[in-house]
Amino acid sequence: MKKVTIIFAMLAMMGIGAASAQKTVHFSLRAGGLFPQNRFAQASGDYLSGNGLNWGVIDYSNKGGAGMGLTFGMQVKFDIKSVKGLGILLGVDGMYNALNADVNAFYEDQVDAMDLPPIQYSMKMPVYFNIPAMVGVGYSITPIPNIGFYAEAAMGANLRFITNMVETTYDQSLNQETVVTTEFNRNLTFAYRFGAGVIFKDKYTLGIDWYNLGTAKLQGLQHTEINGVQQVGSPVRYRAGKITPVNVALRFGITF
C-alpha cells in the first residue's frame, strides 16, 4: 500500500508539473454503466443441488461474483500547446458493482430453505465500491466538423471498499437472535485504464474504457452477536480470496 501511495504521488506531481505551464484546461463529467470482466464477473454454485458457492468473498477462488454497475467521474485535461490535441489528464471516478445473478440466486435459495418456522433467516449481501484516481495522457483529433475521436491512458491508485455481509438467524422457540457480521478491510492498489471514444461538437463524448483496479487479498473481521451481546472470542480474523476488479465502462460525458 505504501508503494502504491508513493507511485501515485509521483505521478500526480509529474502531471501537475507538466500541466502548470499550460493555459488551456478542459473539465469534464462522465457517467455510465459498468460491465465486470474476467474473474471479477465469475462465481458458480447451486444451493439446491448441494454444490457450494465458488466465490472469492467466502473462499480462495479469487472469483469476484460482481454484476453490472454504475460509474460517475470527473476529469481535467491540460492541453500541451506544442502538440495539438495532446494533453495531461487528472481524474477520479466512483464505481459501484452489485453482485451477479449466480451469487444472488444461491443466497435466495439458501434463505428460502432456511427461513422456515420457528427460524427466521436473512442475508444482507455485500457490494463493491471502487474509487480510482489517475494521471495520464489523452489525444484527440477532429477529422470532420463537429465529430472527433479521442484516446486515453492513465494510471494511479484505487481505493476499494466492500460493504458488510450480515447473516441473521432468529429462533422463535428460544427467543434468540444470532447475527454474524463480516467486515472487510479497505485496500489501496495500483490501477490503470485505457479508453477511446467519439466527441460531438467539441462538448459531448461517448466512450468505452477498460479498467484494471489492482489485486488485493480479501481480509477483515467477523463478529458474532447473540441477542445483541458480542460472543467470547469475537471478532475473529477473516480471510478469503484475492479479488481483482476489472470493469469495462461505457460512458457519456460533457466537457465544460
Disulfide bonds with the S-S distance in Angstrom:
none
